[in-house]
Amino acid sequence: MDRYWREIVLTLIIKVFVLSLIWYAWFSNPQDEHLDDAAVAARMLNSHIVKDSSHGSIR
């Protein structure tokens, strides 16, 4: 029984460590901190229009 607890605790420690690395690598420092909701929406709409115009039709 003691062996199982040790494996569970070790697994949880490894998972917390890996999740911390993932958070630090991809989520801790967003590149576009200066963008607000309106700027994000404008950027998304502009990229959508550019993508559609490359196919010959603008919606």
PQR file of N, CA, C, O and H, with PARSE charges and radii, in Angstrom:
ATOM      1  N   MET A   1       0.819  -1.200   0.000 -0.4000 1.5000
ATOM      2  CA  MET A   1       0.000   0.000   0.000 -0.0000 2.0000
ATOM      3  C   MET A   1       0.862   1.264   0.000  0.5500 1.7000
ATOM      4  O   MET A   1       0.540   2.249  -0.664 -0.5500 1.4000
ATOM      5  N   ASP A   2       1.938   1.220   0.737 -0.4000 1.5000
ATOM      6  CA  ASP A   2       2.830   2.379   0.813 -0.0000 2.0000
ATOM      7  C   ASP A   2       3.472   2.676  -0.546  0.5500 1.7000
ATOM      8  O   ASP A   2       3.727   3.833  -0.878 -0.5500 1.4000
ATOM      9  H   ASP A   2       2.201   0.420   1.276  0.4000 1.0000
ATOM     10  N   ARG A   3       3.728   1.630  -1.319 -0.4000 1.5000
ATOM     11  CA  ARG A   3       4.319   1.787  -2.655 -0.0000 2.0000
ATOM     12  C   ARG A   3       3.388   2.571  -3.579  0.5500 1.7000
ATOM     13  O   ARG A   3       3.848   3.405  -4.359 -0.5500 1.4000
ATOM     14  H   ARG A   3       3.521   0.690  -1.049  0.4000 1.0000
ATOM     15  N   TYR A   4       2.090   2.310  -3.495 -0.4000 1.5000
ATOM     16  CA  TYR A   4       1.125   3.004  -4.349 -0.0000 2.0000
ATOM     17  C   TYR A   4       1.055   4.491  -4.020  0.5500 1.7000
ATOM     18  O   TYR A   4       0.985   5.324  -4.924 -0.5500 1.4000
ATOM     19  H   TYR A   4       1.716   1.633  -2.861  0.4000 1.0000
ATOM     20  N   TRP A   5       1.073   4.821  -2.754 -0.4000 1.5000
ATOM     21  CA  TRP A   5       1.060   6.225  -2.351 -0.0000 2.0000
ATOM     22  C   TRP A   5       2.291   6.941  -2.863  0.5500 1.7000
ATOM     23  O   TRP A   5       2.206   8.082  -3.316 -0.5500 1.4000
ATOM     24  H   TRP A   5       1.130   4.145  -2.020  0.4000 1.0000
ATOM     25  N   ARG A   6       3.427   6.284  -2.794 -0.4000 1.5000
ATOM     26  CA  ARG A   6       4.667   6.891  -3.284 -0.0000 2.0000
ATOM     27  C   ARG A   6       4.579   7.134  -4.785  0.5500 1.7000
ATOM     28  O   ARG A   6       4.999   8.190  -5.259 -0.5500 1.4000
ATOM     29  H   ARG A   6       3.496   5.357  -2.425  0.4000 1.0000
ATOM     30  N   GLU A   7       4.045   6.188  -5.536 -0.4000 1.5000
ATOM     31  CA  GLU A   7       3.892   6.352  -6.986 -0.0000 2.0000
ATOM     32  C   GLU A   7       2.895   7.458  -7.322  0.5500 1.7000
ATOM     33  O   GLU A   7       3.113   8.232  -8.254 -0.5500 1.4000
ATOM     34  H   GLU A   7       3.704   5.330  -5.151  0.4000 1.0000
ATOM     35  N   ILE A   8       1.808   7.531  -6.568 -0.4000 1.5000
ATOM     36  CA  ILE A   8       0.809   8.575  -6.810 -0.0000 2.0000
ATOM     37  C   ILE A   8       1.404   9.948  -6.532  0.5500 1.7000
ATOM     38  O   ILE A   8       1.228  10.873  -7.324 -0.5500 1.4000
ATOM     39  H   ILE A   8       1.631   6.902  -5.811  0.4000 1.0000
ATOM     40  N   VAL A   9       2.099  10.085  -5.425 -0.4000 1.5000
ATOM     41  CA  VAL A   9       2.700  11.371  -5.070 -0.0000 2.0000
ATOM     42  C   VAL A   9       3.766  11.751  -6.086  0.5500 1.7000
ATOM     43  O   VAL A   9       3.837  12.910  -6.494 -0.5500 1.4000
ATOM     44  H   VAL A   9       2.242   9.334  -4.781  0.4000 1.0000
ATOM     45  N   LEU A  10       4.588  10.810  -6.501 -0.4000 1.5000
ATOM     46  CA  LEU A  10       5.616  11.095  -7.501 -0.0000 2.0000
ATOM     47  C   LEU A  10       4.988  11.508  -8.830  0.5500 1.7000
ATOM     48  O   LEU A  10       5.468  12.435  -9.482 -0.5500 1.4000
ATOM     49  H   LEU A  10       4.530   9.868  -6.170  0.4000 1.0000
ATOM     50  N   THR A  11       3.933  10.833  -9.229 -0.4000 1.5000
ATOM     51  CA  THR A  11       3.237  11.180 -10.469 -0.0000 2.0000
ATOM     52  C   THR A  11       2.650  12.587 -10.390  0.5500 1.7000
ATOM     53  O   THR A  11       2.752  13.356 -11.346 -0.5500 1.4000
ATOM     54  H   THR A  11       3.543  10.079  -8.699  0.4000 1.0000
ATOM     55  N   LEU A  12       2.040  12.927  -9.263 -0.4000 1.5000
ATOM     56  CA  LEU A  12       1.480  14.267  -9.106 -0.0000 2.0000
ATOM     57  C   LEU A  12       2.559  15.340  -9.123  0.5500 1.7000
ATOM     58  O   LEU A  12       2.359  16.408  -9.700 -0.5500 1.4000
ATOM     59  H   LEU A  12       1.956  12.303  -8.486  0.4000 1.0000
ATOM     60  N   ILE A  13       3.690  15.070  -8.503 -0.4000 1.5000
ATOM     61  CA  ILE A  13       4.789  16.035  -8.512 -0.0000 2.0000
ATOM     62  C   ILE A  13       5.305  16.243  -9.926  0.5500 1.7000
ATOM     63  O   ILE A  13       5.570  17.377 -10.326 -0.5500 1.4000
ATOM     64  H   ILE A  13       3.853  14.202  -8.034  0.4000 1.0000
ATOM     65  N   ILE A  14       5.450  15.172 -10.684 -0.4000 1.5000
ATOM     66  CA  ILE A  14       5.925  15.284 -12.070 -0.0000 2.0000
ATOM     67  C   ILE A  14       4.906  16.056 -12.913  0.5500 1.7000
ATOM     68  O   ILE A  14       5.288  16.900 -13.724 -0.5500 1.4000
ATOM     69  H   ILE A  14       5.234  14.251 -10.359  0.4000 1.0000
ATOM     70  N   LYS A  15       3.619  15.773 -12.727 -0.4000 1.5000
ATOM     71  CA  LYS A  15       2.589  16.484 -13.491 -0.0000 2.0000
ATOM     72  C   LYS A  15       2.585  17.972 -13.189  0.5500 1.7000
ATOM     73  O   LYS A  15       2.474  18.790 -14.103 -0.5500 1.4000
ATOM     74  H   LYS A  15       3.309  15.087 -12.069  0.4000 1.0000
ATOM     75  N   VAL A  16       2.705  18.333 -11.915 -0.4000 1.5000
ATOM     76  CA  VAL A  16       2.745  19.743 -11.549 -0.0000 2.0000
ATOM     77  C   VAL A  16       3.965  20.410 -12.163  0.5500 1.7000
ATOM     78  O   VAL A  16       3.876  21.540 -12.645 -0.5500 1.4000
ATOM     79  H   VAL A  16       2.796  17.668 -11.173  0.4000 1.0000
ATOM     80  N   PHE A  17       5.094  19.729 -12.150 -0.4000 1.5000
ATOM     81  CA  PHE A  17       6.314  20.278 -12.742 -0.0000 2.0000
ATOM     82  C   PHE A  17       6.152  20.490 -14.246  0.5500 1.7000
ATOM     83  O   PHE A  17       6.519  21.542 -14.768 -0.5500 1.4000
ATOM     84  H   PHE A  17       5.165  18.812 -11.758  0.4000 1.0000
ATOM     85  N   VAL A  18       5.606  19.497 -14.939 -0.4000 1.5000
ATOM     86  CA  VAL A  18       5.428  19.604 -16.390 -0.0000 2.0000
ATOM     87  C   VAL A  18       4.413  20.696 -16.729  0.5500 1.7000
ATOM     88  O   VAL A  18       4.623  21.459 -17.672 -0.5500 1.4000
ATOM     89  H   VAL A  18       5.307  18.642 -14.515  0.4000 1.0000
ATOM     90  N   LEU A  19       3.316  20.780 -15.974 -0.4000 1.5000
ATOM     91  CA  LEU A  19       2.336  21.836 -16.221 -0.0000 2.0000
ATOM     92  C   LEU A  19       2.929  23.219 -15.958  0.5500 1.7000
ATOM     93  O   LEU A  19       2.603  24.176 -16.661 -0.5500 1.4000
ATOM     94  H   LEU A  19       3.145  20.160 -15.208  0.4000 1.0000
ATOM     95  N   SER A  20       3.776  23.330 -14.975 -0.4000 1.5000
ATOM     96  CA  SER A  20       4.448  24.605 -14.705 -0.0000 2.0000
ATOM     97  C   SER A  20       5.363  24.983 -15.860  0.5500 1.7000
ATOM     98  O   SER A  20       5.404  26.147 -16.260 -0.5500 1.4000
ATOM     99  H   SER A  20       4.041  22.553 -14.404  0.4000 1.0000
ATOM    100  N   LEU A  21       6.096  24.020 -16.398 -0.4000 1.5000
ATOM    101  CA  LEU A  21       6.945  24.299 -17.558 -0.0000 2.0000
ATOM    102  C   LEU A  21       6.129  24.730 -18.768  0.5500 1.7000
ATOM    103  O   LEU A  21       6.508  25.663 -19.477 -0.5500 1.4000
ATOM    104  H   LEU A  21       6.063  23.075 -16.073  0.4000 1.0000
ATOM    105  N   ILE A  22       5.016  24.058 -19.004 -0.4000 1.5000
ATOM    106  CA  ILE A  22       4.150  24.417 -20.132 -0.0000 2.0000
ATOM    107  C   ILE A  22       3.598  25.827 -19.948  0.5500 1.7000
ATOM    108  O   ILE A  22       3.591  26.619 -20.890 -0.5500 1.4000
ATOM    109  H   ILE A  22       4.708  23.300 -18.428  0.4000 1.0000
ATOM    110  N   TRP A  23       3.135  26.143 -18.735 -0.4000 1.5000
ATOM    111  CA  TRP A  23       2.613  27.489 -18.484 -0.0000 2.0000
ATOM    112  C   TRP A  23       3.704  28.523 -18.701  0.5500 1.7000
ATOM    113  O   TRP A  23       3.469  29.549 -19.339 -0.5500 1.4000
ATOM    114  H   TRP A  23       3.141  25.499 -17.970  0.4000 1.0000
ATOM    115  N   TYR A  24       4.878  28.265 -18.184 -0.4000 1.5000
ATOM    116  CA  TYR A  24       5.973  29.224 -18.317 -0.0000 2.0000
ATOM    117  C   TYR A  24       6.374  29.412 -19.781  0.5500 1.7000
ATOM    118  O   TYR A  24       6.654  30.531 -20.211 -0.5500 1.4000
ATOM    119  H   TYR A  24       5.069  27.431 -17.666  0.4000 1.0000
ATOM    120  N   ALA A  25       6.401  28.323 -20.541 -0.4000 1.5000
ATOM    121  CA  ALA A  25       6.857  28.391 -21.930 -0.0000 2.0000
ATOM    122  C   ALA A  25       5.852  29.091 -22.841  0.5500 1.7000
ATOM    123  O   ALA A  25       6.248  29.853 -23.723 -0.5500 1.4000
ATOM    124  H   ALA A  25       6.174  27.414 -20.191  0.4000 1.0000
ATOM    125  N   TRP A  26       4.545  28.841 -22.638 -0.4000 1.5000
ATOM    126  CA  TRP A  26       3.576  29.325 -23.616 -0.0000 2.0000
ATOM    127  C   TRP A  26       2.577  30.353 -23.109  0.5500 1.7000
ATOM    128  O   TRP A  26       1.975  31.059 -23.918 -0.5500 1.4000
ATOM    129  H   TRP A  26       4.223  28.222 -21.922  0.4000 1.0000
ATOM    130  N   PHE A  27       2.379  30.465 -21.805 -0.4000 1.5000
ATOM    131  CA  PHE A  27       1.304  31.317 -21.316 -0.0000 2.0000
ATOM    132  C   PHE A  27       1.746  32.434 -20.379  0.5500 1.7000
ATOM    133  O   PHE A  27       0.935  33.305 -20.064 -0.5500 1.4000
ATOM    134  H   PHE A  27       2.867  29.891 -21.147  0.4000 1.0000
ATOM    135  N   SER A  28       2.969  32.448 -19.932 -0.4000 1.5000
ATOM    136  CA  SER A  28       3.362  33.406 -18.907 -0.0000 2.0000
ATOM    137  C   SER A  28       3.611  34.808 -19.446  0.5500 1.7000
ATOM    138  O   SER A  28       3.456  35.783 -18.710 -0.5500 1.4000
ATOM    139  H   SER A  28       3.627  31.740 -20.188  0.4000 1.0000
ATOM    140  N   ASN A  29       3.991  34.930 -20.703 -0.4000 1.5000
ATOM    141  CA  ASN A  29       4.345  36.236 -21.238 -0.0000 2.0000
ATOM    142  C   ASN A  29       3.742  36.409 -22.634  0.5500 1.7000
ATOM    143  O   ASN A  29       4.420  36.175 -23.634 -0.5500 1.4000
ATOM    144  H   ASN A  29       4.117  34.138 -21.301  0.4000 1.0000
ATOM    145  N   PRO A  30       2.475  36.816 -22.706 -0.5600 1.5000
ATOM    146  CA  PRO A  30       1.872  36.991 -24.034  0.2800 2.0000
ATOM    147  C   PRO A  30       2.573  38.107 -24.812  0.5500 1.7000
ATOM    148  O   PRO A  30       2.987  39.112 -24.233 -0.5500 1.4000
ATOM    149  N   GLN A  31       2.699  37.924 -26.100 -0.4000 1.5000
ATOM    150  CA  GLN A  31       3.439  38.868 -26.922 -0.0000 2.0000
ATOM    151  C   GLN A  31       2.657  40.145 -27.193  0.5500 1.7000
ATOM    152  O   GLN A  31       3.254  41.213 -27.325 -0.5500 1.4000
ATOM    153  H   GLN A  31       2.363  37.107 -26.570  0.4000 1.0000
ATOM    154  N   ASP A  32       1.363  40.060 -27.278 -0.4000 1.5000
ATOM    155  CA  ASP A  32       0.547  41.222 -27.634 -0.0000 2.0000
ATOM    156  C   ASP A  32      -0.215  41.742 -26.428  0.5500 1.7000
ATOM    157  O   ASP A  32      -1.446  41.762 -26.435 -0.5500 1.4000
ATOM    158  H   ASP A  32       0.877  39.192 -27.171  0.4000 1.0000
ATOM    159  N   GLU A  33       0.499  42.161 -25.392 -0.4000 1.5000
ATOM    160  CA  GLU A  33      -0.152  42.670 -24.191 -0.0000 2.0000
ATOM    161  C   GLU A  33      -0.864  43.994 -24.456  0.5500 1.7000
ATOM    162  O   GLU A  33      -1.811  44.341 -23.749 -0.5500 1.4000
ATOM    163  H   GLU A  33       1.499  42.144 -25.385  0.4000 1.0000
ATOM    164  N   HIS A  34      -0.420  44.727 -25.458 -0.4000 1.5000
ATOM    165  CA  HIS A  34      -0.998  46.038 -25.736 -0.0000 2.0000
ATOM    166  C   HIS A  34      -2.335  45.954 -26.466  0.5500 1.7000
ATOM    167  O   HIS A  34      -3.026  46.966 -26.582 -0.5500 1.4000
ATOM    168  H   HIS A  34       0.349  44.446 -26.033  0.4000 1.0000
ATOM    169  N   LEU A  35      -2.715  44.795 -26.952 -0.4000 1.5000
ATOM    170  CA  LEU A  35      -3.960  44.670 -27.696 -0.0000 2.0000
ATOM    171  C   LEU A  35      -5.146  44.582 -26.738  0.5500 1.7000
ATOM    172  O   LEU A  35      -5.107  43.849 -25.750 -0.5500 1.4000
ATOM    173  H   LEU A  35      -2.153  43.973 -26.858  0.4000 1.0000
ATOM    174  N   ASP A  36      -6.190  45.333 -27.043 -0.4000 1.5000
ATOM    175  CA  ASP A  36      -7.420  45.219 -26.282 -0.0000 2.0000
ATOM    176  C   ASP A  36      -8.434  44.433 -27.114  0.5500 1.7000
ATOM    177  O   ASP A  36      -8.102  43.945 -28.194 -0.5500 1.4000
ATOM    178  H   ASP A  36      -6.221  45.928 -27.846  0.4000 1.0000
ATOM    179  N   ASP A  37      -9.645  44.311 -26.627 -0.4000 1.5000
ATOM    180  CA  ASP A  37     -10.651  43.509 -27.326 -0.0000 2.0000
ATOM    181  C   ASP A  37     -10.931  44.026 -28.728  0.5500 1.7000
ATOM    182  O   ASP A  37     -11.054  43.242 -29.669 -0.5500 1.4000
ATOM    183  H   ASP A  37      -9.915  44.707 -25.750  0.4000 1.0000
ATOM    184  N   ALA A  38     -11.030  45.330 -28.868 -0.4000 1.5000
ATOM    185  CA  ALA A  38     -11.331  45.918 -30.179 -0.0000 2.0000
ATOM    186  C   ALA A  38     -10.186  45.677 -31.165  0.5500 1.7000
ATOM    187  O   ALA A  38     -10.430  45.399 -32.339 -0.5500 1.4000
ATOM    188  H   ALA A  38     -10.930  45.967 -28.104  0.4000 1.0000
ATOM    189  N   ALA A  39      -8.942  45.782 -30.695 -0.4000 1.5000
ATOM    190  CA  ALA A  39      -7.802  45.558 -31.582 -0.0000 2.0000
ATOM    191  C   ALA A  39      -7.716  44.099 -32.007  0.5500 1.7000
ATOM    192  O   ALA A  39      -7.385  43.805 -33.156 -0.5500 1.4000
ATOM    193  H   ALA A  39      -8.745  46.008 -29.741  0.4000 1.0000
ATOM    194  N   VAL A  40      -8.011  43.185 -31.090 -0.4000 1.5000
ATOM    195  CA  VAL A  40      -8.006  41.756 -31.440 -0.0000 2.0000
ATOM    196  C   VAL A  40      -9.099  41.468 -32.465  0.5500 1.7000
ATOM    197  O   VAL A  40      -8.861  40.750 -33.436 -0.5500 1.4000
ATOM    198  H   VAL A  40      -8.280  43.423 -30.157  0.4000 1.0000
ATOM    199  N   ALA A  41     -10.287  42.017 -32.259 -0.4000 1.5000
ATOM    200  CA  ALA A  41     -11.378  41.809 -33.210 -0.0000 2.0000
ATOM    201  C   ALA A  41     -11.025  42.377 -34.578  0.5500 1.7000
ATOM    202  O   ALA A  41     -11.292  41.743 -35.599 -0.5500 1.4000
ATOM    203  H   ALA A  41     -10.480  42.600 -31.470  0.4000 1.0000
ATOM    204  N   ALA A  42     -10.429  43.561 -34.607 -0.4000 1.5000
ATOM    205  CA  ALA A  42     -10.044  44.164 -35.883 -0.0000 2.0000
ATOM    206  C   ALA A  42      -8.992  43.318 -36.582  0.5500 1.7000
ATOM    207  O   ALA A  42      -9.045  43.130 -37.797 -0.5500 1.4000
ATOM    208  H   ALA A  42     -10.212  44.075 -33.777  0.4000 1.0000
ATOM    209  N   ARG A  43      -8.045  42.811 -35.818 -0.4000 1.5000
ATOM    210  CA  ARG A  43      -7.007  41.976 -36.419 -0.0000 2.0000
ATOM    211  C   ARG A  43      -7.603  40.693 -36.983  0.5500 1.7000
ATOM    212  O   ARG A  43      -7.229  40.262 -38.073 -0.5500 1.4000
ATOM    213  H   ARG A  43      -8.002  42.964 -34.830  0.4000 1.0000
ATOM    214  N   MET A  44      -8.525  40.082 -36.250 -0.4000 1.5000
ATOM    215  CA  MET A  44      -9.151  38.845 -36.728 -0.0000 2.0000
ATOM    216  C   MET A  44     -10.001  39.108 -37.971  0.5500 1.7000
ATOM    217  O   MET A  44      -9.964  38.327 -38.922 -0.5500 1.4000
ATOM    218  H   MET A  44      -8.830  40.432 -35.364  0.4000 1.0000
ATOM    219  N   LEU A  45     -10.758  40.190 -37.970 -0.4000 1.5000
ATOM    220  CA  LEU A  45     -11.592  40.496 -39.130 -0.0000 2.0000
ATOM    221  C   LEU A  45     -10.738  40.825 -40.349  0.5500 1.7000
ATOM    222  O   LEU A  45     -11.063  40.412 -41.462 -0.5500 1.4000
ATOM    223  H   LEU A  45     -10.788  40.824 -37.198  0.4000 1.0000
ATOM    224  N   ASN A  46      -9.662  41.555 -40.152 -0.4000 1.5000
ATOM    225  CA  ASN A  46      -8.785  41.883 -41.273 -0.0000 2.0000
ATOM    226  C   ASN A  46      -8.129  40.643 -41.847  0.5500 1.7000
ATOM    227  O   ASN A  46      -8.007  40.528 -43.067 -0.5500 1.4000
ATOM    228  H   ASN A  46      -9.398  41.890 -39.247  0.4000 1.0000
ATOM    229  N   SER A  47      -7.706  39.720 -41.015 -0.4000 1.5000
ATOM    230  CA  SER A  47      -7.083  38.498 -41.527 -0.0000 2.0000
ATOM    231  C   SER A  47      -8.124  37.639 -42.237  0.5500 1.7000
ATOM    232  O   SER A  47      -7.802  36.952 -43.207 -0.5500 1.4000
ATOM    233  H   SER A  47      -7.805  39.813 -40.024  0.4000 1.0000
ATOM    234  N   HIS A  48      -9.375  37.671 -41.760 -0.4000 1.5000
ATOM    235  CA  HIS A  48     -10.442  36.915 -42.411 -0.0000 2.0000
ATOM    236  C   HIS A  48     -10.723  37.492 -43.797  0.5500 1.7000
ATOM    237  O   HIS A  48     -10.915  36.738 -44.751 -0.5500 1.4000
ATOM    238  H   HIS A  48      -9.636  38.229 -40.973  0.4000 1.0000
ATOM    239  N   ILE A  49     -10.749  38.793 -43.914 -0.4000 1.5000
ATOM    240  CA  ILE A  49     -10.992  39.435 -45.213 -0.0000 2.0000
ATOM    241  C   ILE A  49      -9.841  39.152 -46.163  0.5500 1.7000
ATOM    242  O   ILE A  49     -10.062  38.881 -47.343 -0.5500 1.4000
ATOM    243  H   ILE A  49     -10.593  39.406 -43.139  0.4000 1.0000
ATOM    244  N   VAL A  50      -8.621  39.212 -45.663 -0.4000 1.5000
ATOM    245  CA  VAL A  50      -7.456  38.937 -46.514 -0.0000 2.0000
ATOM    246  C   VAL A  50      -7.489  37.489 -46.974  0.5500 1.7000
ATOM    247  O   VAL A  50      -7.207  37.207 -48.139 -0.5500 1.4000
ATOM    248  H   VAL A  50      -8.441  39.433 -44.704  0.4000 1.0000
ATOM    249  N   LYS A  51      -7.825  36.578 -46.090 -0.4000 1.5000
ATOM    250  CA  LYS A  51      -7.882  35.174 -46.453 -0.0000 2.0000
ATOM    251  C   LYS A  51      -8.953  34.922 -47.509  0.5500 1.7000
ATOM    252  O   LYS A  51      -8.714  34.195 -48.473 -0.5500 1.4000
ATOM    253  H   LYS A  51      -8.054  36.807 -45.144  0.4000 1.0000
ATOM    254  N   ASP A  52     -10.142  35.523 -47.330 -0.4000 1.5000
ATOM    255  CA  ASP A  52     -11.221  35.353 -48.290 -0.0000 2.0000
ATOM    256  C   ASP A  52     -10.905  36.034 -49.628  0.5500 1.7000
ATOM    257  O   ASP A  52     -11.292  35.524 -50.680 -0.5500 1.4000
ATOM    258  H   ASP A  52     -10.336  36.114 -46.547  0.4000 1.0000
ATOM    259  N   SER A  53     -10.218  37.163 -49.604 -0.4000 1.5000
ATOM    260  CA  SER A  53      -9.939  37.856 -50.847 -0.0000 2.0000
ATOM    261  C   SER A  53      -8.914  37.098 -51.693  0.5500 1.7000
ATOM    262  O   SER A  53      -8.858  37.271 -52.910 -0.5500 1.4000
ATOM    263  H   SER A  53      -9.904  37.577 -48.750  0.4000 1.0000
ATOM    264  N   SER A  54      -8.116  36.270 -51.050 -0.4000 1.5000
ATOM    265  CA  SER A  54      -7.154  35.480 -51.831 -0.0000 2.0000
ATOM    266  C   SER A  54      -7.859  34.413 -52.637  0.5500 1.7000
ATOM    267  O   SER A  54      -7.293  33.887 -53.596 -0.5500 1.4000
ATOM    268  H   SER A  54      -8.162  36.129 -50.061  0.4000 1.0000
ATOM    269  N   HIS A  55      -9.095  34.080 -52.263 -0.4000 1.5000
ATOM    270  CA  HIS A  55      -9.876  33.095 -53.017 -0.0000 2.0000
ATOM    271  C   HIS A  55     -10.771  33.764 -54.051  0.5500 1.7000
ATOM    272  O   HIS A  55     -11.503  33.080 -54.767 -0.5500 1.4000
ATOM    273  H   HIS A  55      -9.555  34.508 -51.485  0.4000 1.0000
ATOM    274  N   GLY A  56     -10.725  35.075 -54.137 -0.4000 1.5000
ATOM    275  CA  GLY A  56     -11.462  35.774 -55.157 -0.0000 2.0000
ATOM    276  C   GLY A  56     -12.806  36.305 -54.721  0.5500 1.7000
ATOM    277  O   GLY A  56     -13.507  36.914 -55.528 -0.5500 1.4000
ATOM    278  H   GLY A  56     -10.131  35.630 -53.555  0.4000 1.0000
ATOM    279  N   SER A  57     -13.197  36.099 -53.466 -0.4000 1.5000
ATOM    280  CA  SER A  57     -14.491  36.617 -53.034 -0.0000 2.0000
ATOM    281  C   SER A  57     -14.336  37.234 -51.648  0.5500 1.7000
ATOM    282  O   SER A  57     -13.702  36.662 -50.762 -0.5500 1.4000
ATOM    283  H   SER A  57     -12.627  35.605 -52.810  0.4000 1.0000
ATOM    284  N   ILE A  58     -14.927  38.412 -51.484 -0.4000 1.5000
ATOM    285  CA  ILE A  58     -14.907  39.076 -50.196 -0.0000 2.0000
ATOM    286  C   ILE A  58     -16.310  39.033 -49.627  0.5500 1.7000
ATOM    287  O   ILE A  58     -17.276  39.419 -50.285 -0.5500 1.4000
ATOM    288  H   ILE A  58     -15.441  38.877 -52.204  0.4000 1.0000
ATOM    289  N   ARG A  59     -16.410  38.556 -48.390 -0.4000 1.5000
ATOM    290  CA  ARG A  59     -17.749  38.435 -47.769 -0.0000 2.0000
ATOM    291  C   ARG A  59     -18.058  39.655 -46.964  0.5500 1.7000
ATOM    292  O   ARG A  59     -19.130  39.745 -46.367 -0.5500 1.4000
ATOM    293  H   ARG A  59     -15.626  38.242 -47.855  0.4000 1.0000
TER
END
